[in-house]
């Protein structure tokens, strides 16, 4: 029995269209059954229909097995952040690997950056103008922090990774990063076989120092 995978294709703006075309060429070469469902989102969509992320596009994504999203310009917050909230996309995964036959500083890199995707400053929750300038709230909750940290430890467990590093700035952001760091060590107790450490990020240096 051949499985047909429904893939939502949202090219978006700018380079998104070019990247999506190349991605579809790669998918077509896999000899798998994909059905592509196209939707609109982004700046051009906003100018065209008055919404950066129309309900029609959102419904296409919700009915699909996966979604490929290209890029958005000025309307990125109205597209990307809304998608994260609607689809509960809380884990942002960024793999870092050395590739063969490439000129790099290190030849043995293999790690994953796991970033919480629904909180922090990027959500733009509570932004406001004041007579003196502007204010943005940074929201860090125990629930979301524990969820993403647990996800990271499970990822390490399932992918034969021996340690996890929590990069933070708890020496300055005592309440928010402090809470995240505290929860990190609490969750780590459930995974005694994985080494857990905190790393204080120093933005003044090219590298982070503990």
Backbone as a printed PyTorch tensor [residue, N CA C, xyz], in Angstrom:
tensor([[[ 0.8500, -1.2040,  0.0000],
         [ 0.0000,  0.0000,  0.0000],
         [ 0.8770,  1.2420,  0.0000]],

        [[ 0.5910,  2.1590, -0.9230],
         [ 1.3710,  3.3920, -1.0550],
         [ 0.7050,  4.5060, -0.2460]],

        [[ 1.4690,  5.1260,  0.6150],
         [ 0.9520,  6.2350,  1.4030],
         [ 1.1490,  7.5400,  0.6530]],

        [[ 0.0920,  8.3230,  0.5870],
         [ 0.1730,  9.6540, -0.0150],
         [ 0.3200, 10.6720,  1.0970]],

        [[ 1.3920, 11.4630,  1.0440],
         [ 1.6460, 12.4780,  2.0500],
         [ 1.1680, 13.8410,  1.5370]],

        [[ 0.3210, 14.4520,  2.3450],
         [-0.1860, 15.7810,  1.9980],
         [ 0.7860, 16.8400,  2.5330]],

        [[ 1.3460, 17.6340,  1.6380],
         [ 2.3290, 18.6460,  2.0170],
         [ 1.8020, 20.0340,  1.6880]],

        [[ 1.6890, 20.8830,  2.6940],
         [ 1.2980, 22.2770,  2.4790],
         [ 2.5280, 23.0570,  2.0080]],

        [[ 2.3900, 23.7780,  0.9280],
         [ 3.4940, 24.5550,  0.3530],
         [ 3.1460, 26.0400,  0.4590]],

        [[ 3.9010, 26.7680,  1.2670],
         [ 3.6740, 28.2040,  1.4560],
         [ 4.9670, 28.9370,  1.0780]],

        [[ 5.1210, 29.3260, -0.1820],
         [ 6.3660, 29.9790, -0.6140],
         [ 6.6110, 31.3210,  0.0710]],

        [[ 5.5630, 32.1210,  0.2480],
         [ 5.7150, 33.4230,  0.9010],
         [ 6.3490, 34.4620,  0.0130]],

        [[ 7.2830, 35.2130,  0.5630],
         [ 7.8590, 36.3640, -0.1330],
         [ 9.3240, 36.1400, -0.5130]],

        [[ 9.7870, 37.0070, -1.3970],
         [11.2120, 37.0850, -1.7170],
         [11.8320, 35.7670, -2.1150]],

        [[12.9320, 35.4260, -1.4290],
         [13.6780, 34.2160, -1.7440],
         [12.8890, 32.9530, -1.4360]],

        [[11.8010, 33.1000, -0.6890],
         [10.9800, 31.9470, -0.3410],
         [10.5280, 31.1590, -1.5590]],

        [[10.1780, 31.8460, -2.6270],
         [ 9.7130, 31.1710, -3.8490],
         [10.8350, 30.3620, -4.4830]],

        [[12.0250, 30.9360, -4.5300],
         [13.1690, 30.2420, -5.1150],
         [13.5670, 29.0220, -4.2820]],

        [[13.6020, 29.2140, -2.9620],
         [13.9530, 28.1130, -2.0640],
         [12.9270, 26.9850, -2.1670]],

        [[11.6510, 27.3490, -2.2510],
         [10.6040, 26.3320, -2.3080],
         [10.6730, 25.5340, -3.5950]],

        [[10.9760, 26.1930, -4.6950],
         [11.1030, 25.4950, -5.9790],
         [12.2210, 24.4580, -5.9170]],

        [[13.3610, 24.8400, -5.3270],
         [14.4780, 23.9070, -5.1890],
         [14.1210, 22.7530, -4.2610]],

        [[13.3790, 23.0470, -3.1820],
         [12.9840, 22.0150, -2.2190],
         [12.0630, 20.9890, -2.8590]],

        [[11.1320, 21.4440, -3.6690],
         [10.2000, 20.5300, -4.3370],
         [10.9370, 19.6370, -5.3280]],

        [[11.9620, 20.1780, -5.9870],
         [12.7770, 19.3580, -6.8900],
         [13.4420, 18.2110, -6.1360]],

        [[13.9070, 18.5160, -4.9070],
         [14.5290, 17.4780, -4.0820],
         [13.4910, 16.4350, -3.6660]],

        [[12.3130, 16.8980, -3.2410],
         [11.2620, 15.9670, -2.8200],
         [10.8170, 15.0690, -3.9680]],

        [[10.7080, 15.6370, -5.1460],
         [10.2840, 14.8600, -6.3090],
         [11.2940, 13.7640, -6.6620]],

        [[12.5380, 13.9720, -6.2860],
         [13.5790, 12.9850, -6.5910],
         [13.6060, 11.8300, -5.5990]],

        [[12.7940, 11.9160, -4.5350],
         [12.8090, 10.8850, -3.4990],
         [11.9740,  9.6610, -3.8480]],

        [[11.2120,  9.7420, -4.9120],
         [10.3680,  8.6290, -5.3450],
         [ 9.3440,  8.2410, -4.2700]],

        [[ 8.8050,  9.2680, -3.6090],
         [ 7.7270,  9.0790, -2.6440],
         [ 6.4810,  9.7800, -3.1600]],

        [[ 5.3480,  9.4210, -2.5990],
         [ 4.0870, 10.0010, -3.0560],
         [ 3.7410, 11.2460, -2.2480]],

        [[ 3.9340, 12.4100, -2.8480],
         [ 3.5850, 13.6730, -2.2110],
         [ 2.4860, 14.3580, -3.0070]],

        [[ 1.5270, 14.9080, -2.2820],
         [ 0.5200, 15.7590, -2.9160],
         [ 0.6900, 17.1690, -2.3550]],

        [[ 1.0090, 18.1170, -3.2170],
         [ 1.3120, 19.4790, -2.7730],
         [ 0.0550, 20.3450, -2.7730]],

        [[-0.1840, 20.9950, -1.6280],
         [-1.3170, 21.9110, -1.4900],
         [-0.7700, 23.3170, -1.2480]],

        [[-0.9710, 24.1960, -2.2070],
         [-0.3670, 25.5200, -2.1450],
         [-1.2580, 26.5270, -1.4220]],

        [[-0.6060, 27.3840, -0.6250],
         [-1.3010, 28.4590,  0.0650],
         [-0.4870, 29.7380,  0.0210]],

        [[-1.1370, 30.8390,  0.3280],
         [-0.4710, 32.1400,  0.2920],
         [-0.3010, 32.6960,  1.7040]],

        [[ 0.8080, 33.4000,  1.9080],
         [ 1.0640, 34.0830,  3.1750],
         [ 2.2050, 35.0610,  2.9750]],

        [[ 2.2230, 36.1080,  3.8110],
         [ 3.3230, 37.0650,  3.7290],
         [ 2.9070, 38.4400,  3.2280]],

        [[ 3.8790, 39.2470,  2.8660],
         [ 3.6380, 40.6310,  2.4550],
         [ 2.7620, 40.7260,  1.2080]],

        [[ 3.1050, 39.9300,  0.1930],
         [ 2.3320, 39.9730, -1.0580],
         [ 0.8890, 39.5570, -0.8150]],

        [[ 0.7120, 38.5620,  0.0420],
         [-0.6380, 38.0990,  0.3820],
         [-1.4050, 39.1900,  1.1290]],

        [[-0.7090, 39.8950,  2.0260],
         [-1.3370, 40.9790,  2.7830],
         [-1.8240, 42.0800,  1.8510]],

        [[-1.0060, 42.4390,  0.8950],
         [-1.3900, 43.4840, -0.0650],
         [-2.5190, 43.0290, -0.9820]],

        [[-2.5590, 41.7410, -1.2390],
         [-3.5370, 41.1880, -2.1750],
         [-4.9180, 40.9900, -1.5550]],

        [[-4.9280, 40.4240, -0.3360],
         [-6.2310, 40.0590,  0.2450],
         [-6.4930, 40.6550,  1.6190]],

        [[-5.5370, 41.4550,  2.1230],
         [-5.7590, 42.1400,  3.3910],
         [-5.3440, 41.3660,  4.6200]],

        [[-4.8610, 40.1250,  4.4460],
         [-4.3880, 39.3210,  5.5700],
         [-3.0570, 38.6850,  5.2120]],

        [[-2.1290, 38.7070,  6.1790],
         [-0.8260, 38.0920,  5.9270],
         [-0.9100, 36.5690,  6.0020]],

        [[-1.8560, 36.0590,  6.8060],
         [-2.0710, 34.6160,  6.9160],
         [-3.5720, 34.3410,  6.8920]],

        [[-4.1480, 34.1520,  5.7080],
         [-5.5880, 33.9260,  5.5900],
         [-6.0080, 32.6030,  6.2240]],

        [[-7.2760, 32.5260,  6.6160],
         [-7.8100, 31.2990,  7.1990],
         [-7.7150, 30.1350,  6.2270]],

        [[-7.8820, 30.4130,  4.9450],
         [-7.7950, 29.3620,  3.9310],
         [-6.4170, 28.6860,  3.9710]],

        [[-5.3580, 29.4950,  4.0850],
         [-4.0030, 28.9460,  4.1640],
         [-3.8110, 28.1600,  5.4520]],

        [[-4.3250, 28.7000,  6.5380],
         [-4.2150, 28.0180,  7.8290],
         [-4.9160, 26.6650,  7.7880]],

        [[-6.0700, 26.5950,  7.1370],
         [-6.8090, 25.3360,  7.0240],
         [-6.0530, 24.3190,  6.1780]],

        [[-5.3860, 24.7940,  5.1190],
         [-4.5730, 23.9060,  4.2830],
         [-3.4740, 23.2680,  5.1170]],

        [[-2.8340, 24.0810,  5.9540],
         [-1.7520, 23.5850,  6.7990],
         [-2.2690, 22.5690,  7.8130]],

        [[-3.4040, 22.8670,  8.4400],
         [-3.9550, 21.9840,  9.4650],
         [-4.3620, 20.6290,  8.9040]],

        [[-4.7150, 20.5730,  7.6190],
         [-5.1490, 19.3220,  7.0020],
         [-3.9920, 18.5380,  6.3980]],

        [[-2.7930, 19.0840,  6.4450],
         [-1.6360, 18.4530,  5.8050],
         [-0.8030, 17.6680,  6.8070]],

        [[ 0.0140, 16.7610,  6.2790],
         [ 0.9300, 15.9820,  7.1200],
         [ 2.1500, 16.8020,  7.5060]],

        [[ 2.5160, 17.7580,  6.6720],
         [ 3.6730, 18.6100,  6.9380],
         [ 3.4960, 19.9120,  6.1750]],

        [[ 4.2260, 20.9330,  6.5910],
         [ 4.1570, 22.2310,  5.9300],
         [ 5.5680, 22.7200,  5.6240]],

        [[ 5.7680, 23.1870,  4.4030],
         [ 7.0200, 23.8210,  4.0060],
         [ 6.7430, 25.3090,  3.8250]],

        [[ 7.4540, 26.1160,  4.6100],
         [ 7.2560, 27.5690,  4.5640],
         [ 8.5370, 28.2420,  4.0860]],

        [[ 8.4080, 29.1450,  3.1280],
         [ 9.5710, 29.8020,  2.5480],
         [10.0910, 30.9560,  3.3680]],

        [[ 9.5000, 32.1330,  3.2010],
         [ 9.9700, 33.3280,  3.9080],
         [ 8.8600, 34.3720,  3.9310]],

        [[ 8.9350, 35.2600,  4.9140],
         [ 8.0130, 36.3940,  5.0030],
         [ 8.8200, 37.6440,  5.2980]],

        [[ 8.3380, 38.7690,  4.8170],
         [ 9.0610, 40.0280,  5.0030],
         [ 8.5930, 40.7590,  6.2520]],

        [[ 8.0230, 41.9450,  6.0660],
         [ 7.5770, 42.7780,  7.1960],
         [ 6.4400, 42.1370,  7.9780]],

        [[ 5.7270, 41.2280,  7.3490],
         [ 4.5790, 40.5870,  8.0070],
         [ 4.9640, 39.2970,  8.7240]],

        [[ 6.2570, 39.0720,  8.9150],
         [ 6.7220, 37.8110,  9.5110],
         [ 6.0520, 37.5080, 10.8490]],

        [[ 5.8990, 38.5090, 11.7020],
         [ 5.2840, 38.2810, 13.0160],
         [ 3.8450, 37.7930, 12.8790]],

        [[ 3.1280, 38.3320, 11.8830],
         [ 1.7330, 37.9440, 11.6870],
         [ 1.6030, 36.5770, 11.0380]],

        [[ 2.6890, 36.0840, 10.4590],
         [ 2.6600, 34.7660,  9.8160],
         [ 3.3210, 33.7170, 10.7040]],

        [[ 4.6030, 33.9080, 10.9800],
         [ 5.3750, 32.8830, 11.6890],
         [ 4.8950, 32.7060, 13.1250]],

        [[ 4.7430, 33.8200, 13.8370],
         [ 4.3350, 33.7150, 15.2430],
         [ 2.9270, 33.1240, 15.3620]],

        [[ 2.0380, 33.5340, 14.4790],
         [ 0.6760, 32.9920, 14.5250],
         [ 0.6770, 31.4950, 14.2260]],

        [[ 1.5030, 31.0660, 13.2600],
         [ 1.5980, 29.6460, 12.9500],
         [ 2.1040, 28.8560, 14.1570]],

        [[ 3.1020, 29.4180, 14.8450],
         [ 3.6370, 28.7440, 16.0250],
         [ 2.5480, 28.5630, 17.0840]],

        [[ 1.7580, 29.5960, 17.2840],
         [ 0.7100, 29.5330, 18.3070],
         [-0.4160, 28.5900, 17.8840]],

        [[-0.8600, 28.7110, 16.6440],
         [-1.9890, 27.9040, 16.1590],
         [-1.6510, 26.4180, 16.1210]],

        [[-0.4220, 26.0970, 15.7110],
         [-0.0250, 24.7040, 15.5300],
         [ 0.7770, 24.1560, 16.7200]],

        [[ 0.9460, 24.9840, 17.7510],
         [ 1.6960, 24.5830, 18.9470],
         [ 3.1060, 24.1000, 18.5840]],

        [[ 3.7710, 24.8760, 17.7330],
         [ 5.1240, 24.5290, 17.2880],
         [ 6.1310, 25.1030, 18.2740]],

        [[ 6.3010, 24.4240, 19.3960],
         [ 7.0780, 25.0010, 20.4850],
         [ 8.5730, 24.7240, 20.3820]],

        [[ 8.9760, 23.7360, 19.5570],
         [10.3910, 23.3660, 19.4690],
         [10.9930, 23.8160, 18.1450]],

        [[11.9690, 24.6930, 18.2210],
         [12.7080, 25.1550, 17.0460],
         [14.0490, 24.4210, 17.0370]],

        [[14.2480, 23.5510, 16.0460],
         [15.4420, 22.7130, 15.9940],
         [16.4070, 23.2260, 14.9270]],

        [[17.6600, 23.4430, 15.3300],
         [18.6860, 23.9260, 14.4070],
         [19.9060, 22.9960, 14.4610]],

        [[19.9910, 22.0240, 13.5470],
         [21.1390, 21.1000, 13.5560],
         [22.4170, 21.7820, 13.0790]],

        [[23.5290, 21.4690, 13.7260],
         [24.8380, 21.9910, 13.3590],
         [25.7580, 20.7970, 13.1120]],

        [[26.2010, 20.6210, 11.8620],
         [27.0610, 19.4940, 11.5320],
         [28.1640, 19.9180, 10.5750]],

        [[29.3330, 19.3500, 10.7580],
         [30.4070, 19.5270,  9.7870],
         [30.0950, 18.6690,  8.5640]],

        [[30.3490, 19.2120,  7.3900],
         [30.0930, 18.4780,  6.1530],
         [31.4140, 18.0590,  5.5150]],

        [[31.4460, 16.8730,  4.9230],
         [32.6910, 16.4340,  4.2720],
         [33.0250, 17.3040,  3.0570]],

        [[34.2960, 17.4190,  2.7780],
         [34.7940, 18.1480,  1.6140],
         [34.4640, 19.6380,  1.6680]],

        [[34.3410, 20.1730,  2.8740],
         [34.1260, 21.6150,  3.0370],
         [35.2230, 22.1800,  3.9260]],

        [[35.6070, 23.4040,  3.6600],
         [36.6700, 24.0550,  4.4190],
         [36.0680, 24.7360,  5.6420]],

        [[36.1970, 24.1070,  6.8120],
         [35.6090, 24.6340,  8.0420],
         [36.6510, 24.6540,  9.1530]],

        [[36.3430, 25.4100, 10.2010],
         [37.2530, 25.4700, 11.3470],
         [37.2980, 24.1560, 12.1100]],

        [[36.1520, 23.4520, 12.1410],
         [36.0720, 22.1930, 12.8800],
         [35.4850, 21.1120, 11.9780]],

        [[36.0310, 19.9330, 12.0590],
         [35.5850, 18.8390, 11.1910],
         [34.7050, 17.8210, 11.8960]],

        [[34.4390, 18.0280, 13.1740],
         [33.6990, 17.0140, 13.9300],
         [32.4840, 17.5860, 14.6610]],

        [[31.9100, 18.6570, 14.1290],
         [30.7320, 19.2420, 14.7750],
         [29.4970, 18.3830, 14.5240]],

        [[28.7340, 18.1570, 15.5710],
         [27.4790, 17.4190, 15.4500],
         [26.6480, 17.6850, 16.6960]],

        [[25.8560, 18.7460, 16.6620],
         [24.9830, 19.0310, 17.7990],
         [23.7070, 19.7140, 17.3190]],

        [[22.7650, 19.7950, 18.2220],
         [21.4520, 20.3630, 17.8900],
         [21.1380, 21.5130, 18.8440]],

        [[20.7790, 22.6570, 18.2730],
         [20.2760, 23.7720, 19.0790],
         [18.7620, 23.6070, 19.2010]],

        [[18.2640, 23.5910, 20.4270],
         [16.8270, 23.4560, 20.6820],
         [16.3460, 24.7520, 21.3230]],

        [[15.4580, 25.4620, 20.6320],
         [14.9920, 26.7640, 21.1180],
         [13.4900, 26.7450, 21.3630]],

        [[13.0720, 27.3270, 22.4810],
         [11.6370, 27.4430, 22.7760],
         [11.0240, 28.4690, 21.8280]],

        [[ 9.8750, 28.1210, 21.2700],
         [ 9.3420, 28.8760, 20.1360],
         [ 8.0740, 29.6730, 20.4260]],

        [[ 7.5300, 29.5700, 21.6410],
         [ 6.2210, 30.1790, 21.8810],
         [ 6.2500, 31.2900, 22.9170]],

        [[ 7.4020, 31.5050, 23.5600],
         [ 7.4650, 32.5410, 24.5960],
         [ 8.6360, 33.4910, 24.3330]],

        [[ 9.0870, 34.1600, 25.4000],
         [10.1850, 35.1100, 25.2510],
         [ 9.7380, 36.4090, 24.6020]],

        [[10.6910, 37.1700, 24.1260],
         [10.3960, 38.4620, 23.5000],
         [ 9.8050, 38.3180, 22.1010]],

        [[10.1440, 37.2250, 21.4220],
         [ 9.7940, 37.0860, 20.0130],
         [ 8.2930, 37.0020, 19.7730]],

        [[ 7.5440, 36.6580, 20.8050],
         [ 6.0950, 36.5550, 20.6510],
         [ 5.4470, 37.9290, 20.5010]],

        [[ 6.1760, 38.9610, 20.9130],
         [ 5.6710, 40.3450, 20.8430],
         [ 4.3980, 40.5240, 21.6500]],

        [[ 4.3120, 39.8160, 22.7600],
         [ 3.1360, 39.9060, 23.6220],
         [ 3.3330, 41.0340, 24.6410]],

        [[ 2.5110, 42.0500, 24.5570],
         [ 2.6080, 43.1330, 25.5200],
         [ 3.4960, 44.2780, 25.0820]],

        [[ 3.8170, 44.3510, 23.7820],
         [ 4.5980, 45.4870, 23.2900],
         [ 3.7380, 46.7470, 23.3210]],

        [[ 4.3400, 47.8570, 23.7230],
         [ 3.5960, 49.1150, 23.7380],
         [ 4.5490, 50.3030, 23.6260]],

        [[ 4.0240, 51.3690, 23.0760],
         [ 4.7700, 52.6230, 22.9990],
         [ 4.5310, 53.4330, 24.2740]],

        [[ 5.5500, 54.1440, 24.6860],
         [ 5.4310, 55.0710, 25.8030],
         [ 5.9590, 56.4210, 25.3400]],

        [[ 5.7180, 57.4890, 26.0860],
         [ 6.2790, 58.7920, 25.6920],
         [ 7.8000, 58.7730, 25.5810]],

        [[ 8.4350, 57.8730, 26.3230],
         [ 9.8960, 57.8110, 26.3020],
         [10.4390, 56.8570, 25.2480]],

        [[ 9.5980, 55.9580, 24.7180],
         [10.0920, 54.9810, 23.7550],
         [ 9.1260, 53.8200, 23.5920]],

        [[ 9.6150, 52.6000, 23.8200],
         [ 8.7680, 51.4180, 23.6780],
         [ 9.1480, 50.3810, 24.7260]],

        [[ 8.1830, 49.5270, 25.0600],
         [ 8.3850, 48.4870, 26.0630],
         [ 7.9090, 47.1460, 25.4940]],

        [[ 8.6900, 46.0980, 25.7340],
         [ 8.2910, 44.7420, 25.3550],
         [ 8.4380, 43.8390, 26.5660]],

        [[ 7.4770, 42.9530, 26.7630],
         [ 7.5130, 42.0230, 27.8830],
         [ 8.1730, 40.7180, 27.4620]],

        [[ 9.0040, 40.1850, 28.3300],
         [ 9.6210, 38.8740, 28.0940],
         [ 8.9360, 37.8710, 29.0120]],

        [[ 8.2530, 36.9130, 28.4140],
         [ 7.4580, 35.9700, 29.1900],
         [ 8.1240, 34.5980, 29.2000]],

        [[ 8.4420, 34.1110, 30.3960],
         [ 9.0000, 32.7750, 30.5750],
         [ 8.1390, 32.0630, 31.6210]],

        [[ 7.4660, 30.9870, 31.2140],
         [ 6.6300, 30.2550, 32.1630],
         [ 7.2650, 28.9140, 32.5140]],

        [[ 6.8810, 28.4030, 33.6510],
         [ 7.4010, 27.1050, 34.0940],
         [ 6.9290, 25.9940, 33.1550]],

        [[ 5.6830, 26.0600, 32.7070],
         [ 5.1160, 25.0170, 31.8470],
         [ 5.8740, 24.9090, 30.5250]],

        [[ 6.0360, 26.0400, 29.8290],
         [ 6.6940, 26.0170, 28.5240],
         [ 8.1750, 25.6810, 28.6550]],

        [[ 8.8040, 26.1660, 29.7220],
         [10.2250, 25.8870, 29.9330],
         [10.4500, 24.3970, 30.1690]],

        [[ 9.6440, 23.7970, 31.0460],
         [ 9.7860, 22.3670, 31.3320],
         [ 9.5270, 21.5380, 30.0780]],

        [[ 8.5770, 21.9760, 29.2660],
         [ 8.2370, 21.2290, 28.0510],
         [ 9.3940, 21.2020, 27.0600]],

        [[10.0190, 22.3600, 26.8120],
         [11.0970, 22.4050, 25.8250],
         [12.3540, 21.7270, 26.3560]],

        [[12.6070, 21.8500, 27.6470],
         [13.7850, 21.2000, 28.2390],
         [13.6170, 19.6860, 28.2050]],

        [[12.4320, 19.2200, 28.5330],
         [12.1590, 17.7840, 28.4680],
         [12.3040, 17.2760, 27.0300]],

        [[11.8570, 18.0880, 26.0730],
         [11.9960, 17.7260, 24.6560],
         [13.4720, 17.5620, 24.3040]],

        [[14.3110, 18.4940, 24.7680],
         [15.7440, 18.4500, 24.4760],
         [16.3930, 17.1940, 25.0600]],

        [[16.0360, 16.8530, 26.2930],
         [16.6130, 15.6590, 26.9080],
         [16.1390, 14.3910, 26.1980]],

        [[14.8820, 14.3650, 25.7960],
         [14.3830, 13.2150, 25.0510],
         [15.0730, 13.0870, 23.7050]],

        [[15.3200, 14.2360, 23.0730],
         [16.0400, 14.2190, 21.7960],
         [17.4360, 13.6300, 21.9950]],

        [[18.1160, 14.0740, 23.0370],
         [19.4580, 13.5640, 23.3240],
         [19.4210, 12.0550, 23.5850]],

        [[18.4420, 11.6220, 24.3590],
         [18.3020, 10.2060, 24.6950],
         [18.0770,  9.3610, 23.4450]],

        [[17.2130,  9.8450, 22.5480],
         [16.8450,  9.0710, 21.3570],
         [17.8740,  9.1630, 20.2370]],

        [[18.8300, 10.0850, 20.3700],
         [19.8280, 10.2660, 19.3150],
         [21.2570, 10.0390, 19.8170]],

        [[21.3530,  9.3040, 20.9030],
         [22.6600,  8.9070, 21.4480],
         [23.5770, 10.0950, 21.7460]],

        [[22.9960, 11.1640, 22.2960],
         [23.7840, 12.3110, 22.7300],
         [24.0400, 12.1860, 24.2360]],

        [[25.2490, 12.4760, 24.6480],
         [25.6320, 12.2200, 26.0320],
         [25.5100, 13.4180, 26.9560]],

        [[25.3270, 14.6270, 26.3970],
         [25.2270, 15.7960, 27.2760],
         [24.3710, 16.8850, 26.6640]],

        [[23.8690, 17.7410, 27.5440],
         [23.0540, 18.8910, 27.1510],
         [23.5840, 20.1250, 27.8680]],

        [[23.6460, 21.2300, 27.1480],
         [24.1150, 22.4960, 27.7140],
         [22.9910, 23.5230, 27.6730]],

        [[22.7230, 24.1310, 28.8060],
         [21.7440, 25.2180, 28.8960],
         [22.5060, 26.5390, 28.8340]],

        [[22.3860, 27.2490, 27.7110],
         [23.0560, 28.5390, 27.5530],
         [22.1240, 29.6270, 28.0850]],

        [[22.6100, 30.4340, 29.0080],
         [21.7380, 31.3970, 29.6750],
         [22.4920, 32.6780, 30.0190]],

        [[21.7480, 33.6370, 30.5170],
         [22.3120, 34.8990, 31.0020],
         [21.6990, 35.2000, 32.3650]],

        [[21.6890, 34.1910, 33.2260],
         [21.0180, 34.3000, 34.5150],
         [21.7160, 35.2570, 35.4720]],

        [[22.9620, 35.6210, 35.1810],
         [23.6400, 36.5710, 36.0650],
         [23.0530, 37.9760, 35.9360]],

        [[22.4310, 38.2730, 34.8000],
         [21.8050, 39.5900, 34.5770],
         [20.2830, 39.4590, 34.5470]],

        [[19.7720, 38.5140, 33.7470],
         [18.3230, 38.2850, 33.6580],
         [17.9410, 37.2900, 34.7560]],

        [[18.0110, 37.7730, 35.9820],
         [17.9090, 36.8980, 37.1500],
         [16.5530, 36.2090, 37.2640]],

        [[15.4720, 36.8920, 36.9190],
         [14.1410, 36.3020, 37.0760],
         [13.8230, 35.3400, 35.9310]],

        [[13.9660, 35.7960, 34.6840],
         [13.5570, 34.9710, 33.5430],
         [14.5570, 33.8680, 33.2260]],

        [[15.8030, 34.2260, 32.9320],
         [16.8050, 33.1970, 32.6800],
         [17.0950, 32.4030, 33.9440]],

        [[16.9610, 33.0600, 35.0870],
         [17.1500, 32.3550, 36.3530],
         [16.1480, 31.2300, 36.5180]],

        [[14.8730, 31.5040, 36.1940],
         [13.8430, 30.4810, 36.2760],
         [14.1140, 29.3520, 35.2910]],

        [[14.4920, 29.7130, 34.0650],
         [14.7530, 28.7000, 33.0400],
         [15.9000, 27.7840, 33.4730]],

        [[16.9460, 28.3830, 34.0100],
         [18.0990, 27.6040, 34.4850],
         [17.6840, 26.6710, 35.6240]],

        [[16.8710, 27.1620, 36.5470],
         [16.3930, 26.3510, 37.6700],
         [15.6120, 25.1450, 37.1780]],

        [[14.7040, 25.3790, 36.2240],
         [13.8790, 24.2960, 35.6900],
         [14.7330, 23.2960, 34.9110]],

        [[15.7580, 23.7990, 34.2390],
         [16.6620, 22.9320, 33.4830],
         [17.2660, 21.8610, 34.3860]],

        [[17.7520, 22.2670, 35.5450],
         [18.3700, 21.3060, 36.4500],
         [17.3280, 20.3940, 37.1030]],

        [[16.1150, 20.9050, 37.2940],
         [15.0500, 20.0600, 37.8330],
         [14.7160, 18.9380, 36.8550]],

        [[14.5430, 19.2840, 35.5840],
         [14.2030, 18.2880, 34.5710],
         [15.3540, 17.3090, 34.3590]],

        [[16.5750, 17.8110, 34.4540],
         [17.7510, 16.9610, 34.2020],
         [17.8130, 15.7630, 35.1500]],

        [[17.2010, 15.8780, 36.3250],
         [17.2310, 14.7870, 37.3000],
         [16.4880, 13.5450, 36.7920]],

        [[15.5990, 13.7360, 35.8180],
         [14.8850, 12.6050, 35.2290],
         [15.7530, 11.8270, 34.2400]],

        [[16.9020, 12.4060, 33.8840],
         [17.7700, 11.8040, 32.8700],
         [19.1960, 11.6710, 33.4270]],

        [[19.4040, 10.7930, 34.3920],
         [20.7030, 10.6970, 35.0670],
         [21.8520, 10.2740, 34.1510]],

        [[21.5510,  9.6360, 33.0270],
         [22.5970,  9.1690, 32.1240],
         [23.0900, 10.2640, 31.1690]],

        [[22.4060, 11.4100, 31.1760],
         [22.8020, 12.5130, 30.2990],
         [23.4070, 13.6270, 31.1380]],

        [[24.6030, 14.0400, 30.7900],
         [25.2920, 15.0930, 31.5380],
         [24.6360, 16.4410, 31.2510]],

        [[24.2980, 17.1680, 32.3000],
         [23.6620, 18.4840, 32.1610],
         [24.5780, 19.5570, 32.7320]],

        [[24.7370, 20.6400, 31.9970],
         [25.5570, 21.7440, 32.4930],
         [24.9660, 23.0660, 32.0290]],

        [[25.2090, 24.1250, 32.8020],
         [24.8140, 25.4660, 32.4260],
         [26.0170, 26.2190, 31.8750]],

        [[25.7660, 27.0670, 30.8950],
         [26.8470, 27.8440, 30.2910],
         [26.4220, 29.3100, 30.2440]],

        [[27.1500, 30.1590, 30.9590],
         [26.8470, 31.5790, 30.9950],
         [27.3110, 32.2240, 29.7080]],

        [[26.3830, 32.8330, 28.9880],
         [26.7030, 33.4380, 27.6990],
         [27.2120, 34.8540, 27.9010]],

        [[28.4040, 35.1340, 27.4120],
         [29.0060, 36.4620, 27.4770],
         [29.0000, 37.0700, 26.0910]],

        [[28.1150, 38.0150, 25.8560],
         [27.9630, 38.5820, 24.5110],
         [29.1490, 39.4210, 24.0830]],

        [[30.0070, 39.7930, 24.9990],
         [31.1550, 40.6150, 24.6490],
         [32.2680, 39.8020, 24.0070]],

        [[32.1870, 38.4750, 24.1400],
         [33.2300, 37.6040, 23.6070],
         [32.7260, 36.8550, 22.3930]],

        [[33.6300, 36.3020, 21.6360],
         [33.2490, 35.5090, 20.4690],
         [32.8180, 34.1060, 20.8870]],

        [[33.1160, 33.7550, 22.0830],
         [32.7290, 32.4320, 22.5810],
         [32.0630, 32.5840, 23.9350]],

        [[31.2910, 31.6010, 24.3160],
         [30.6370, 31.6120, 25.6130],
         [31.5790, 31.0430, 26.6560]],

        [[31.6000, 31.6630, 27.8320],
         [32.4410, 31.1840, 28.9190],
         [31.5590, 30.7530, 30.0860]],

        [[31.9140, 29.6810, 30.7170],
         [31.1550, 29.1930, 31.8650],
         [31.4250, 30.0150, 33.0930]]])
